[in-house]
Amino acid sequence: MTGWLADPDEIYRQSFGTIRAEADLSRVPAALQDVAIRMIHACGMPDLAGDLRWAGGPVGAAQRALRAGAPVFCDCEAVRASIAPRHLPAATELLMTLGDPDVPVLAERLGTTRSAAAVELWRPRLLGAVVVIGNAPTALFRLLDLLDAGMARPAAIIAAPVGFVGAAESKARLADNAHGVPFVTVLGRRGGSAIAAAALNAIALGIRS
């Protein structure tokens, strides 16, 4: 006998029950509530619900894209590793270009971070893709720069970059003008790979439900 709860299904049941009891989800639309709950579950902060912003029906947009075979672009390996492939269509590609050998040279030439330079490699397949950013504000800034320049638009953006420099600003810019791309984000400094991946996992679970 362990003396502590060891049943994973019961742990999830109690966890989600606690979130529903403690988080104010009254302003979150029904289609987005499972996503909000999973994002809160990933960080243990019920008040995260108050910082969530969204537009354009990101759940439906991302699910349609995934069903159609769209790739998922991740800004870092932690995001990619936290996404559960078993919930995604079998053909879904989880793409992460930060480790591409061309990125360091490209970053130096552009005078930017490697995370931002890696976004340049998304260009050929960005149209209709799902983007998940959970670490680097500069990746989100660069994606928004591309959209400002008329770049082909992804199907949906999940954005939760974290940190003290640029995180709040990049997400505020997304919320202010996403160029018509459906999105979900969490304002402020909070975020992280686990939160971003949790949102995508919740969306993927809805495909098979």
Buried (B, 14 or more C-beta within 10 A) or exposed (E): EEEEEEEEEEEEEEBBEBBEEEBEBEEBEEBBBBBBBBBBBBBEBBEBBEBBBBBBBBBBBBBBBBEEEBBBBBBBEBBBEBBEEEBBBEEBEBBBBBEBEEBEEBBEEEEBBBBBBBBBBBEEBBEBBBBBBBBBBBBBBBBBBBBEEEBBBBBBBBBBBBBEEBBBEBBEBBBEEBBEBBBBBBBBBBBBBBBBBBBBBBBBBBBEE
